[in-house]
Amino acid sequence: MPFLIVSFLISIHEIGHFLTAKYFGFDIDKIYFYPYGGISKFHLKMNVSLNKELIILIMGPLFQFLAYFILMNFNFLIHDRLLITSIHYSILVFNLLPIYPLDGGKLLNILLNYKFSFKFSLRGVILFSYFMVFLLFFYFLKKEFTLNIFLMLSFLIYKIREEDGKRNYYYEKFLLERYLYHYNFKKRQKISSLNHLYRDRIHVIKGKDRYYTEKEALHKKFSRKY
């Protein structure tokens, strides 16, 4: 029964992400299922609307809540309601931890991107994720450090290190998209270098002797590189 409940709740959670992404016209690459939750990999551009990405993100937990209420109203599961509630909130709390690439870490990254540059936000959420895992380690060390806890923390460290190793790739992809495609963002921002590009803004970049448009600076970067 615990296995069936976990599988059902995680599946519905990921279906929430999937259906919302499909509604916005995005494709899903893969959906990974783990004992503590799932992770969906989307074919999203790095410059996709922050609002759309936020909606895709929050629909996972909302669908899980819907699945939870459905299970709680099945009469034949009346004796398992305590178990269902425990599993539901365990998955939800774990998945909303501000650790990348869990939903909570992705949420933190989106919120940071509203106020800070792409590069700063990603670096910040990765560093904060390491910090959160170390906090969890010391917390469980004082409470109860079981094999399951060790495996969970090891999994989180592995995923954070994996994402940390892709930071430069994500940044280069972010810049290349801005170079290849036209984005009509409403906000404008003056910056000192390409390292300070925001996701939802068009930029004017200050050079030594004059200001450059974003396209000019990106053309200079990629024409020199390739």
C-alpha positions, 0 to 999 in steps of 0.5 A, a space after each residue: 500500500 505505501 508503494 502504491 500511494 507513493 507511486 500514485 502521488 508522484 505520478 499525478 504530481 509529474 502529470 501536473 507539470 507535464 499537462 501544463 507544459 503541453 498547454 504552453 506548447 513545450 515538450 518533455 524530454 524525460 520524467 525521472 521517478 525516485 523514491 522521494 519524488 520525480 524530476 521532469 526534464 523539459 525542452 524549455 528555452 533558457 529564456 522562456 517566460 518566467 511567469 510560464 515557468 512558474 505556472 508549470 512549476 506550481 501545477 505539480 504540487 497543486 495536482 498532487 493536492 488534488 490526488 491527495 483529496 481524491 484518495 482521502 475520499 475513497 471509502 475503501 481507503 478509510 483505514 489508510 488515511 493517516 498513511 496517505 496524509 503522512 506520505 503526501 506531506 512527506 513528498 510535498 515537503 521534500 520536493 519543496 525544499 529550496 534545493 536545486 533541481 527539486 521544485 523548491 530549488 527551481 522556485 527559488 531560482 525563478 524568484 531570484 531571476 525576477 530580481 537578479 541576473 541569470 548567472 548570479 541567480 543560478 550560482 546563488 541557488 546552487 550555493 544555497 542548495 549545498 548549504 541546505 543539504 549541510 543543514 539537513 545533515 546536521 539536523 538529522 545527525 542530531 535527530 535520527 541518521 538512518 540509511 534512508 536519510 544517508 541515501 537521500 542526502 547522497 542523492 541530493 548532493 549528486 544532483 546538485 553537483 551534476 547541475 553545478 557542473 552544467 552551469 557554464 553550459 546553461 549560461 552559454 546556451 542562455 546567451 546563444 538563444 539571445 543571439 539567435 532569437 528575437 525576444 520582445 521583453 518590455 523591461 530595459 536594463 543598462 548593464 556593464 557586461 554580458 555576465 549581468 544579463 537578465 532573463 526577462 529584459 533587453 539590455 544596453 551594455 556599457 563599453 569603454 567608449 560607447 554603449 552597445 545593444 545586446 545583439 551587438 555585444 552578443 555578435 561580438 562574442 560569438 563571431 570571435 568564438 566561432 
